[in-house]
């Protein structure tokens, strides 16, 4: 009996180079959001090349299924190697603490520019997704917001690669250190409110942001050259009473912090950071962010382009955030 298989056609094999899917390059892979992205992509069968700075104390956060690539975002030669044969770039690296604008620029702006330059040096047109921040929509408020805006501008100014920007609001979930204290107080019915009484904010669970990245990978051509502010789909965001209710407490005890008091605390913290050379979270700029009347998103355009739908509502998200570590 003759073998009907065409001998010139290679059989599928994990070792055959043509059968190995090109990886997605992920920066910021060891961060709170980055770990959610790497896990979801890997679980869906997407190969991930995790870019981690040399000597990082968080190598344990890299999933063993990732291809680990250690290099600095300032190392041009290493970045040229890092982008070799990638199918896409997801830029999730970022700085959220700093005293001056210069403290935020290396991760939020310079890294974007250097990675784009590496892609162009390698003559690659792999799509580029920048995980920015809703704060970038108001760059006048803080050095952080300004740096996020400049990172977006740096990407937009390049002729290539095809880019998309996501501007998530406050992101929460297991492993988060910023929102967790707020959610713990909300479960007790207590809100320490920095902004105006009628303040409304959009929120997004980390795994839903990761699923938005996966949806973009499948539909990046429809998203090229566009910026999307996405959230959990709750119309009009949340006020503090609805956050407390979602946390499972029927009684709201609300304590407002006068803006002058919060500003004074931030200035003292900024002075201490200058004297003792640490990167502060609470700064005068952060106070301006915290005291805005609203931070709201609209999923409509991104849903139309990708079909993405967030799955985790606030009650479930709070429960998962506080019960998982």
VENLIN-V978431 format. One record per residue. N is the residue number from 1. SS is DSSP state (H for helix, E for strand, C for the rest). PHI is phi in whole degrees, 0 to 359 (none if undefined). OMEGA is omega in radians with two decimals (* if undefined). Layout:
n=N ss=SS phi=PHI omega=OMEGA
n=N ss=SS phi=PHI omega=OMEGA
//
This chain:
n=1 ss=C phi=none omega=-3.11
n=2 ss=C phi=278 omega=3.09
n=3 ss=C phi=277 omega=-3.08
n=4 ss=C phi=276 omega=-3.13
n=5 ss=C phi=288 omega=3.11
n=6 ss=C phi=291 omega=-3.07
n=7 ss=C phi=294 omega=-3.13
n=8 ss=C phi=277 omega=-3.13
n=9 ss=C phi=261 omega=-3.11
n=10 ss=C phi=293 omega=3.09
n=11 ss=C phi=283 omega=3.10
n=12 ss=C phi=303 omega=3.14
n=13 ss=C phi=207 omega=3.12
n=14 ss=C phi=301 omega=-3.10
n=15 ss=C phi=272 omega=-3.12
n=16 ss=C phi=286 omega=-3.04
n=17 ss=H phi=301 omega=-3.11
n=18 ss=H phi=286 omega=-3.11
n=19 ss=H phi=267 omega=3.14
n=20 ss=C phi=274 omega=-3.10
n=21 ss=C phi=293 omega=3.11
n=22 ss=C phi=294 omega=-3.07
n=23 ss=C phi=281 omega=2.94
n=24 ss=E phi=269 omega=3.09
n=25 ss=E phi=277 omega=-3.11
n=26 ss=E phi=241 omega=3.00
n=27 ss=E phi=265 omega=-3.09
n=28 ss=C phi=68 omega=-3.02
n=29 ss=C phi=293 omega=-3.08
n=30 ss=C phi=267 omega=3.14
n=31 ss=C phi=280 omega=-3.12
n=32 ss=H phi=303 omega=3.13
n=33 ss=H phi=284 omega=-3.10
n=34 ss=H phi=300 omega=3.14
n=35 ss=H phi=293 omega=3.08
n=36 ss=H phi=294 omega=-3.14
n=37 ss=H phi=294 omega=-3.11
n=38 ss=H phi=297 omega=-3.12
n=39 ss=H phi=295 omega=-3.11
n=40 ss=H phi=294 omega=3.14
n=41 ss=H phi=296 omega=-3.14
n=42 ss=H phi=297 omega=3.14
n=43 ss=H phi=297 omega=-3.14
n=44 ss=C phi=271 omega=3.10
n=45 ss=C phi=93 omega=3.12
n=46 ss=C phi=273 omega=3.08
n=47 ss=C phi=286 omega=-3.09
n=48 ss=E phi=234 omega=2.98
n=49 ss=E phi=256 omega=-3.07
n=50 ss=E phi=272 omega=3.12
n=51 ss=E phi=268 omega=-3.06
n=52 ss=E phi=231 omega=-3.12
n=53 ss=C phi=292 omega=-3.13
n=54 ss=C phi=301 omega=3.11
n=55 ss=C phi=77 omega=-3.14
n=56 ss=C phi=300 omega=3.10
n=57 ss=C phi=278 omega=-3.03
n=58 ss=C phi=243 omega=-3.14
n=59 ss=H phi=299 omega=3.12
n=60 ss=H phi=295 omega=3.12
n=61 ss=H phi=278 omega=3.11
n=62 ss=C phi=275 omega=3.12
n=63 ss=C phi=300 omega=-3.13
n=64 ss=C phi=302 omega=3.14
n=65 ss=C phi=283 omega=3.13
n=66 ss=C phi=284 omega=2.90
n=67 ss=E phi=272 omega=-3.09
n=68 ss=E phi=277 omega=3.10
n=69 ss=E phi=229 omega=-3.10
n=70 ss=E phi=263 omega=3.03
n=71 ss=C phi=195 omega=3.11
n=72 ss=C phi=277 omega=3.07
n=73 ss=C phi=289 omega=3.08
n=74 ss=C phi=258 omega=-3.08
n=75 ss=C phi=268 omega=-3.04
n=76 ss=H phi=299 omega=-3.11
n=77 ss=H phi=297 omega=-3.13
n=78 ss=H phi=293 omega=3.12
n=79 ss=H phi=295 omega=3.08
n=80 ss=H phi=301 omega=3.10
n=81 ss=H phi=286 omega=-3.08
n=82 ss=H phi=296 omega=-3.09
n=83 ss=C phi=274 omega=-3.10
n=84 ss=C phi=301 omega=3.03
n=85 ss=C phi=61 omega=3.08
n=86 ss=C phi=276 omega=3.11
n=87 ss=C phi=270 omega=-3.12
n=88 ss=E phi=193 omega=3.06
n=89 ss=E phi=237 omega=3.02
n=90 ss=E phi=244 omega=-3.06
n=91 ss=E phi=263 omega=-3.10
n=92 ss=C phi=244 omega=3.12
n=93 ss=C phi=292 omega=3.12
n=94 ss=C phi=181 omega=3.05
n=95 ss=C phi=249 omega=3.12
n=96 ss=C phi=245 omega=3.14
n=97 ss=C phi=240 omega=3.09
n=98 ss=C phi=174 omega=3.10
n=99 ss=C phi=267 omega=-3.08
n=100 ss=C phi=234 omega=3.09
n=101 ss=H phi=302 omega=-3.12
n=102 ss=H phi=300 omega=3.12
n=103 ss=H phi=293 omega=-3.08
n=104 ss=H phi=268 omega=-2.97
n=105 ss=H phi=295 omega=-3.06
n=106 ss=H phi=305 omega=-3.10
n=107 ss=H phi=275 omega=-2.99
n=108 ss=H phi=272 omega=-3.09
n=109 ss=H phi=231 omega=-3.02
n=110 ss=H phi=298 omega=3.13
n=111 ss=H phi=298 omega=3.09
n=112 ss=H phi=298 omega=-3.12
n=113 ss=H phi=299 omega=-3.08
n=114 ss=H phi=292 omega=3.12
n=115 ss=H phi=291 omega=3.09
n=116 ss=H phi=298 omega=3.12
n=117 ss=H phi=298 omega=3.12
n=118 ss=H phi=295 omega=3.10
n=119 ss=H phi=298 omega=-3.14
n=120 ss=H phi=291 omega=3.11
n=121 ss=H phi=298 omega=3.13
n=122 ss=C phi=272 omega=-3.14
n=123 ss=C phi=57 omega=3.12
n=124 ss=C phi=255 omega=3.09
n=125 ss=C phi=242 omega=3.10
n=126 ss=C phi=300 omega=-3.14
n=127 ss=E phi=298 omega=-3.01
n=128 ss=E phi=236 omega=3.08
n=129 ss=E phi=252 omega=3.08
n=130 ss=E phi=258 omega=3.01
n=131 ss=E phi=275 omega=-3.09
n=132 ss=C phi=263 omega=-3.12
n=133 ss=C phi=203 omega=3.05
n=134 ss=H phi=301 omega=3.11
n=135 ss=H phi=299 omega=-3.14
n=136 ss=H phi=297 omega=3.11
n=137 ss=H phi=287 omega=3.12
n=138 ss=H phi=226 omega=-3.01
n=139 ss=C phi=295 omega=-3.12
n=140 ss=C phi=284 omega=-3.01
n=141 ss=C phi=282 omega=-2.99
n=142 ss=C phi=204 omega=3.06
n=143 ss=H phi=297 omega=3.10
n=144 ss=H phi=298 omega=-3.14
n=145 ss=H phi=300 omega=3.13
n=146 ss=H phi=297 omega=-3.12
n=147 ss=H phi=294 omega=3.10
n=148 ss=H phi=294 omega=3.08
n=149 ss=H phi=297 omega=-3.14
n=150 ss=H phi=294 omega=3.07
n=151 ss=H phi=297 omega=3.07
n=152 ss=H phi=297 omega=-3.12
n=153 ss=H phi=298 omega=3.11
n=154 ss=H phi=300 omega=3.13
n=155 ss=H phi=292 omega=-3.08
n=156 ss=H phi=293 omega=-3.09
n=157 ss=C phi=285 omega=-3.11
n=158 ss=C phi=280 omega=3.09
n=159 ss=C phi=288 omega=3.13
n=160 ss=C phi=211 omega=0.06
n=161 ss=C phi=274 omega=3.02
n=162 ss=C phi=297 omega=-3.00
n=163 ss=E phi=239 omega=2.98
n=164 ss=E phi=219 omega=3.11
n=165 ss=E phi=238 omega=2.98
n=166 ss=E phi=251 omega=3.09
n=167 ss=C phi=246 omega=3.10
n=168 ss=C phi=285 omega=3.01
n=169 ss=C phi=277 omega=3.04
n=170 ss=E phi=298 omega=-3.12
n=171 ss=E phi=253 omega=-3.10
n=172 ss=E phi=224 omega=-3.14
n=173 ss=C phi=155 omega=3.11
n=174 ss=C phi=303 omega=-3.13
n=175 ss=C phi=94 omega=3.12
n=176 ss=C phi=286 omega=3.12
n=177 ss=C phi=252 omega=-3.08
n=178 ss=C phi=273 omega=-3.10
n=179 ss=C phi=275 omega=-3.04
n=180 ss=H phi=304 omega=3.12
n=181 ss=H phi=299 omega=3.13
n=182 ss=H phi=294 omega=-3.13
n=183 ss=H phi=291 omega=3.09
n=184 ss=H phi=296 omega=3.09
n=185 ss=H phi=294 omega=3.14
n=186 ss=H phi=299 omega=3.11
n=187 ss=H phi=298 omega=3.09
n=188 ss=C phi=274 omega=3.13
n=189 ss=C phi=85 omega=-3.07
n=190 ss=E phi=248 omega=3.07
n=191 ss=E phi=234 omega=2.98
n=192 ss=E phi=260 omega=-2.92
n=193 ss=E phi=267 omega=3.11
n=194 ss=C phi=274 omega=-3.04
n=195 ss=C phi=258 omega=3.13
n=196 ss=C phi=295 omega=-3.03
n=197 ss=C phi=300 omega=-3.11
n=198 ss=C phi=265 omega=-3.10
n=199 ss=C phi=301 omega=3.10
n=200 ss=E phi=229 omega=-3.11
n=201 ss=E phi=224 omega=2.97
n=202 ss=C phi=273 omega=-3.14
n=203 ss=E phi=224 omega=3.13
n=204 ss=E phi=208 omega=3.10
n=205 ss=E phi=286 omega=-3.01
n=206 ss=H phi=301 omega=-3.13
n=207 ss=H phi=294 omega=3.08
n=208 ss=H phi=289 omega=3.03
n=209 ss=H phi=295 omega=3.10
n=210 ss=H phi=298 omega=3.13
n=211 ss=H phi=291 omega=3.05
n=212 ss=H phi=294 omega=3.07
n=213 ss=H phi=297 omega=3.12
n=214 ss=H phi=297 omega=3.12
n=215 ss=H phi=294 omega=3.09
n=216 ss=H phi=297 omega=-3.13
n=217 ss=H phi=302 omega=-3.14
n=218 ss=H phi=277 omega=-3.02
n=219 ss=H phi=228 omega=-3.00
n=220 ss=H phi=298 omega=-3.13
n=221 ss=H phi=296 omega=3.10
n=222 ss=H phi=288 omega=-3.07
n=223 ss=H phi=258 omega=-3.02
n=224 ss=C phi=300 omega=3.09
n=225 ss=C phi=76 omega=-3.07
n=226 ss=E phi=234 omega=3.11
n=227 ss=E phi=241 omega=-3.09
n=228 ss=E phi=233 omega=2.98
n=229 ss=C phi=258 omega=-3.00
n=230 ss=C phi=240 omega=3.11
n=231 ss=C phi=215 omega=-3.06
n=232 ss=C phi=277 omega=3.06
n=233 ss=C phi=87 omega=3.12
n=234 ss=C phi=283 omega=-3.04
n=235 ss=C phi=301 omega=3.07
n=236 ss=C phi=74 omega=3.12
n=237 ss=C phi=68 omega=-3.06
n=238 ss=E phi=231 omega=2.87
n=239 ss=C phi=265 omega=-3.04
n=240 ss=H phi=292 omega=3.11
n=241 ss=H phi=297 omega=-3.13
n=242 ss=H phi=288 omega=3.06
n=243 ss=H phi=293 omega=3.11
n=244 ss=H phi=297 omega=3.12
n=245 ss=H phi=297 omega=3.12
n=246 ss=H phi=295 omega=3.11
n=247 ss=C phi=283 omega=3.06
n=248 ss=C phi=99 omega=3.12
n=249 ss=C phi=243 omega=-3.08
n=250 ss=C phi=274 omega=-3.06
n=251 ss=C phi=243 omega=-3.14
n=252 ss=C phi=259 omega=2.97
n=253 ss=E phi=245 omega=-2.98
n=254 ss=E phi=248 omega=3.10
n=255 ss=E phi=242 omega=3.11
n=256 ss=E phi=273 omega=3.08
n=257 ss=C phi=264 omega=3.11
n=258 ss=C phi=303 omega=-3.10
n=259 ss=H phi=304 omega=3.12
n=260 ss=H phi=299 omega=3.13
n=261 ss=H phi=293 omega=3.13
n=262 ss=H phi=298 omega=3.10
n=263 ss=H phi=297 omega=3.13
n=264 ss=H phi=294 omega=3.10
n=265 ss=H phi=298 omega=-3.14
n=266 ss=H phi=295 omega=3.13
n=267 ss=H phi=294 omega=3.09
n=268 ss=H phi=295 omega=3.12
n=269 ss=H phi=296 omega=3.12
n=270 ss=H phi=296 omega=3.11
n=271 ss=H phi=296 omega=3.13
n=272 ss=H phi=296 omega=3.12
n=273 ss=H phi=296 omega=3.10
n=274 ss=H phi=292 omega=-3.10
n=275 ss=H phi=289 omega=-3.03
n=276 ss=H phi=253 omega=3.01
n=277 ss=C phi=56 omega=2.98
n=278 ss=C phi=237 omega=-3.09
n=279 ss=C phi=267 omega=-3.07
n=280 ss=C phi=278 omega=2.96
n=281 ss=C phi=272 omega=3.14
n=282 ss=C phi=273 omega=3.14
n=283 ss=C phi=225 omega=3.06
n=284 ss=H phi=304 omega=3.10
n=285 ss=H phi=295 omega=3.11
n=286 ss=H phi=297 omega=3.09
n=287 ss=H phi=298 omega=3.10
n=288 ss=H phi=297 omega=3.07
n=289 ss=H phi=294 omega=-3.05
n=290 ss=H phi=294 omega=-3.05
n=291 ss=C phi=261 omega=3.06
n=292 ss=C phi=292 omega=-3.12
n=293 ss=C phi=291 omega=-3.13
n=294 ss=E phi=201 omega=2.96
n=295 ss=E phi=223 omega=-2.97
n=296 ss=C phi=236 omega=-3.13
n=297 ss=C phi=237 omega=3.09
n=298 ss=C phi=213 omega=-3.06
n=299 ss=C phi=280 omega=-2.89
n=300 ss=H phi=310 omega=-3.04
n=301 ss=H phi=294 omega=-3.12
n=302 ss=H phi=290 omega=3.10
n=303 ss=H phi=297 omega=3.12
n=304 ss=H phi=296 omega=-3.10
n=305 ss=H phi=282 omega=-2.97
n=306 ss=H phi=237 omega=-3.03
n=307 ss=C phi=81 omega=-3.13
n=308 ss=C phi=298 omega=3.04
n=309 ss=C phi=222 omega=3.05
n=310 ss=C phi=295 omega=-3.04
n=311 ss=C phi=248 omega=-3.01
n=312 ss=C phi=254 omega=3.05
n=313 ss=C phi=282 omega=-3.04
n=314 ss=H phi=298 omega=3.13
n=315 ss=H phi=302 omega=3.12
n=316 ss=H phi=294 omega=-3.13
n=317 ss=H phi=297 omega=3.11
n=318 ss=H phi=295 omega=-3.14
n=319 ss=H phi=300 omega=-3.13
n=320 ss=H phi=295 omega=-3.12
n=321 ss=H phi=295 omega=-3.05
n=322 ss=H phi=270 omega=-3.08
n=323 ss=H phi=260 omega=3.09
n=324 ss=C phi=251 omega=-3.13
n=325 ss=C phi=239 omega=*
//
